[in-house]
Amino acid sequence: LSRWLQLSKQKIRGVNWHRAAVSTWSCLTFVGLGTALNIFGPTLLDLAVHLKVEVSALAIMFTVRGLGSILGTVSSGWAFDRFEKLAYLMLSLIILMGVITMSVMPFSVHIVMFGVFIFSNGFFTAAIDTGSHGVLMKMWRHEVGPLMQFIHFS
């Protein structure tokens, strides 16, 4: 595996394919991240019907997701700094967990269950954001500016 990583980081015909692949996947990840973060607002009325609660009772879920985001940002920032060599593995697992929490949310039958899922989703989406930024900044160093603008545009 380490030999493959060394080969993947070499330039072939003037292009660093490792950097190109990671940057492309990061842009695609941020498309999904934007969807995950913004789907809650437009579906609020349907969620209230599905969970059999008033819309005002669902308003607290924005705060719950925000708390998950704060915790996800802080803990993933610490983890990515502490376990730098495992950054790609951690980011892959975090993305997988974010997908799982987003996928099980529609199956919530109670507002408390939905709150657990929305907190977890906030945690993982913030961790994806923090981890991706850290990986890209380490990889591109001083050339990261245009890429950071592009991933937030995507």
Backbone torsions as a table, in degrees:
resi	resn	phi	psi	omega
1	LEU	NA	-41.2	-179.0
2	SER	-67.3	-32.9	177.0
3	ARG	-65.4	-40.9	178.4
4	TRP	-63.5	-42.0	178.5
5	LEU	-63.2	-38.2	178.0
6	GLN	-64.9	-43.2	178.7
7	LEU	-66.0	-37.9	-177.8
8	SER	-70.1	-21.3	-179.3
9	LYS	-88.5	-7.1	178.4
10	GLN	-77.1	152.6	177.5
11	LYS	-83.8	132.6	175.7
12	ILE	-119.5	118.3	-176.9
13	ARG	56.6	38.3	175.9
14	GLY	81.2	2.8	-178.4
15	VAL	-115.2	129.8	174.3
16	ASN	-86.3	99.4	-172.7
17	TRP	-68.9	-29.1	177.2
18	HIS	-63.9	-48.7	179.1
19	ARG	-63.0	-40.5	-179.8
20	ALA	-64.8	-42.4	-178.7
21	ALA	-67.4	-45.9	-179.9
22	VAL	-64.4	-40.1	179.6
23	SER	-66.0	-40.9	178.0
24	THR	-63.8	-45.3	179.0
25	TRP	-65.3	-33.3	177.2
26	SER	-66.1	-41.6	177.7
27	CYS	-62.2	-43.2	178.1
28	LEU	-65.9	-36.4	177.3
29	THR	-63.6	-38.7	-179.2
30	PHE	-71.9	-23.3	172.1
31	VAL	-64.9	-47.3	176.9
32	GLY	-65.1	-37.2	179.2
33	LEU	-63.2	-42.7	177.4
34	GLY	-62.6	-39.4	177.4
35	THR	-64.8	-45.5	-178.8
36	ALA	-62.6	-36.7	-178.3
37	LEU	-77.0	-27.9	-172.3
38	ASN	-105.3	-3.4	-177.6
39	ILE	-75.3	-22.1	-174.8
40	PHE	-66.5	-41.7	-178.4
41	GLY	-62.1	-54.4	-178.3
42	PRO	-65.7	-21.6	-178.5
43	THR	-100.3	11.0	-174.9
44	LEU	-59.6	-44.9	-179.3
45	LEU	-65.8	-40.2	177.7
46	ASP	-66.9	-37.0	177.1
47	LEU	-63.7	-40.1	179.0
48	ALA	-61.8	-40.8	177.8
49	VAL	-67.6	-45.1	-178.1
50	HIS	-63.0	-41.7	-178.2
51	LEU	-87.5	-5.3	179.2
52	LYS	59.4	46.1	177.2
53	VAL	-132.2	167.2	175.2
54	GLU	-76.0	154.3	178.8
55	VAL	-61.1	-35.9	179.9
56	SER	-63.2	-29.4	177.1
57	ALA	-71.1	-27.3	178.6
58	LEU	-79.9	-16.3	-177.8
59	ALA	-60.5	-30.0	179.4
60	ILE	-65.4	-21.4	-178.2
61	MET	-66.0	-26.2	174.6
62	PHE	-64.6	-39.8	177.3
63	THR	-68.9	-40.5	179.2
64	VAL	-61.9	-44.3	177.6
65	ARG	-64.6	-37.7	177.3
66	GLY	-62.6	-40.9	176.5
67	LEU	-63.8	-40.8	175.4
68	GLY	-62.1	-37.8	178.7
69	SER	-65.5	-42.5	178.5
70	ILE	-62.2	-47.4	179.1
71	LEU	-63.5	-40.0	179.0
72	GLY	-64.7	-39.7	179.3
73	THR	-65.9	-48.3	-177.2
74	VAL	-66.5	-48.3	-176.1
75	SER	-70.2	-37.0	179.1
76	SER	-72.8	-34.4	175.5
77	GLY	-60.8	-43.3	176.8
78	TRP	-63.9	-45.7	-176.8
79	ALA	-65.5	-41.5	179.9
80	PHE	-68.5	-31.7	174.4
81	ASP	-71.6	-41.2	-175.6
82	ARG	-73.7	-41.8	-175.9
83	PHE	-114.8	61.3	-173.3
84	GLU	-60.1	-36.2	-177.4
85	LYS	-72.3	-17.2	-179.7
86	LEU	-102.4	19.7	-172.9
87	ALA	-59.3	-45.0	-177.9
88	TYR	-67.2	-40.3	178.6
89	LEU	-65.8	-45.6	179.2
90	MET	-62.1	-43.5	-179.4
91	LEU	-63.9	-39.8	177.5
92	SER	-63.3	-43.9	179.4
93	LEU	-67.3	-37.4	178.6
94	ILE	-66.2	-41.6	177.4
95	ILE	-62.8	-42.4	177.9
96	LEU	-60.5	-44.7	179.5
97	MET	-66.9	-35.8	175.9
98	GLY	-63.9	-40.4	177.3
99	VAL	-64.6	-42.3	-179.7
100	ILE	-63.8	-46.7	-178.8
101	THR	-65.4	-35.0	177.5
102	MET	-68.8	-35.1	-177.7
103	SER	-73.4	-32.0	-177.3
104	VAL	-88.4	-11.1	-179.7
105	MET	-56.4	-42.3	-179.7
106	PRO	-64.3	-16.8	-179.0
107	PHE	-91.1	7.3	177.1
108	SER	-67.1	134.2	179.3
109	VAL	-111.5	-6.6	-178.8
110	HIS	-141.1	151.5	-176.7
111	ILE	-65.3	-31.0	178.3
112	VAL	-68.5	-42.3	177.1
113	MET	-62.1	-42.0	177.4
114	PHE	-63.3	-38.7	178.0
115	GLY	-61.8	-39.9	177.1
116	VAL	-63.7	-43.7	-179.7
117	PHE	-67.5	-39.4	-178.7
118	ILE	-71.6	-34.8	174.4
119	PHE	-63.5	-47.0	179.4
120	SER	-62.4	-41.5	179.5
121	ASN	-65.6	-40.3	175.3
122	GLY	-61.3	-41.2	178.0
123	PHE	-59.6	-50.9	-175.2
124	PHE	-72.7	-35.0	177.9
125	THR	-67.4	-37.7	176.5
126	ALA	-67.7	-37.5	178.4
127	ALA	-66.4	-37.9	176.7
128	ILE	-62.7	-45.5	179.9
129	ASP	-60.2	-50.8	-178.9
130	THR	-64.6	-46.2	-178.6
131	GLY	-64.4	-42.6	179.0
132	SER	-63.4	-42.2	177.9
133	HIS	-61.7	-44.1	180.0
134	GLY	-62.6	-44.8	-180.0
135	VAL	-63.2	-46.1	-178.4
136	LEU	-67.9	-38.6	179.1
137	MET	-66.7	-37.0	178.6
138	LYS	-69.5	-37.4	-177.2
139	MET	-73.4	-44.1	-173.2
140	TRP	-95.2	-16.0	-178.8
141	ARG	52.3	-121.4	-174.4
142	HIS	-76.5	-7.6	-179.8
143	GLU	-96.0	11.3	-171.2
144	VAL	-78.1	-17.3	-173.1
145	GLY	-50.7	-57.0	-179.1
146	PRO	-62.5	-34.8	179.0
147	LEU	-67.4	-41.0	177.8
148	MET	-62.0	-40.1	177.2
149	GLN	-65.2	-40.1	-177.6
150	PHE	-68.1	-42.2	-178.7
151	ILE	-66.8	-29.9	177.3
152	HIS	-81.2	-18.8	172.8
153	PHE	-77.4	-35.3	-178.2
154	SER	-72.4	NA	NA
